[in-house]
Amino acid sequence: MGQGTCIDRCDRSHELGEAVSVALWECTRLPHGFTELWCQNLHSLSELAALRARLRRTMTGTSTVERPEKELWSERLVLIADELASNALRHGGAPVAAALSRVEDRWLIAVSDSSADVPPTPARGRDPGKGGFGLYLVADLSVAHGWTTAGRGQKTAWAVVTSR
């Protein structure tokens, strides 16, 4: 699926009155200039703890939070990755993969699944007790975020956090 299909889908969402979703989660290409550090395949929600530990270890050198006052930025990325990966596992299709990339003080988490026809859509008009607000958190905690589609029906939701 090409970029044109992605943009067309975003335009259709807007016509359906989903302006909030489109404004928060635009269909756009992945940011350029990042170097991938690793990619981890995920098969179930039980693997999220290992993903969080790997992220912490890569960013801070330890798999646990040892200095919360100095590691706030990395915990933002851990929370974002957890939200994107759990959404992909719950609502996307296998295979699901989370990739961590970096350029200077910017970190990119990109989570892919095989549900290109299901864009990230923040909850609207839902009782907060029923969940579904993780995409709002991702939008608030990141300096940039979005989603895109690629060939063979793959969708990637992504977010960038700075280590400043």
N, C-alpha and C positions, 0 to 999 in steps of 0.2 A: 504494500500500500504506500503510495507516495505522499509527499507533503501536501499536494493539492487536495487529496481526500481528507486529510486532517483539517485543513482550513475550511473545506466545505462542511464538515461535520460541526465545526465550531459555529459557522454561520447558521446552520439549521437549528442548533441549540438556542441561539439568540432569538430566532423567529418563534420558537416555542415558549418564549417568555422566561428563559433561564438566564437572564442577564447577569444575575449575581454569580452564578457558576462560571460563566464565561469570563467575567471580569476577574474573578479570583484564580481561575485555572484556564489560562489561555493555551491554545494549541500552538506550540512554538518549538523550534529546533533546540536541541541540546546546546548549551554554551560551548564555545570553542576554546582551545588552548589548554585544556585539562589533560593530565597524564593519568591513565588508569593505574591504580595501585594493585587492585585485586577485584575479583568478581566471585560471588558465592551463590551457588544454586540453593534454592529453598523448596522443600517439598511439603512442609507442614508448619503450623503455628508453633509447635514445640521447638523448632529450630531458631526461633527469634532470639532466645537468650544467648545462643552461641554467636549470632550476628551482632548483638549489642556488645558482647565481650570482645569480639574481633575488632569492631569499630574503636572501642576505647583503647585497646592495646595498640592499634595503629596510630591513633592520634595522640595518645598521652604516654604510651609505654607500659601501661598496666591495664588489666581487664576490669579493675574495680575503680570506683571513684575515691581517690585518696585526698584530693584537695578541691572540694566543691567550689570554694571561692575563686579558684583559678581555672577550673575546668568547666565553667558554665557554658562556654561556646561549644565544647565537645559534647556535652550532654544535650544541647539543642539538636546537634546533628544525630545523636543516638535516638532521641525521641522522634525526629523527623523520619529516620530510616525505619524505625519500628512501625510508625503509622503507615508509611508507604508500602512496606513489605506485608504488613498484616492485611491491608486493603487488597493488595495483589493476590494474596493467598485466599482471602475470603470471596472476593468478587471477580478476580481475573481467572485466567486459565493457565494451566501448566504449559510449559515450564515457567517458573518464576526465578529471577536472578537479581541480586543486588550488587551494584558495582560502586566502588569508592574511587574517586579521582581527586587530584589536587593540582593547583597551580598557585604558587606563592602562598599567601595566607587564605586562599579560598579553597573550600572543600565541596565537592559535588557528590551527592548520593543519587544514583539513578536506579530505579527498580522497574524491571520489565516483566510483562506477562503476555499471554497470547489472546487477550480480549481487546483487540483494537477497536471493536464496535462499542465498547463501554468506557466512555471518557470519565476521568475523575470528576465527580459531581458532589460538591458539598451539600450536606443536608439542609433542607429548607422546610419551615413549617412543621418541624418535628419536635416532640417533647424531648428536652435535653437528657432526660433519664433513659431514653432509648438509644443514646449514642449517635454516632454518625457525624461527629464534629471534628474529627482528626484532620481533615483537609484544611479547616480554618486555622488550626494550630500550625500546620505546616506553612501556610501562607504568612502567618504572623511571625514565626520564628526564623524564616529564611530571608536572605537578601534578594533572592530571585527563585522562581519556581515555575513549573509548567509541565506540559506533557506533549508527546509526539507519537507518531506511528512510524513503523518501518515495514519493510517487506515481510511477506508471509504472515500478516495479521498481528504483528507484535506492537504492543503499546508500551511506552516508557514514561513513567512519571518521575520528575526529578526536582531537586532543590539544592540551593547553594547556601553555605554558611561560611562566615569569615572567622578566623581564629583571633581576631582583635578584641 
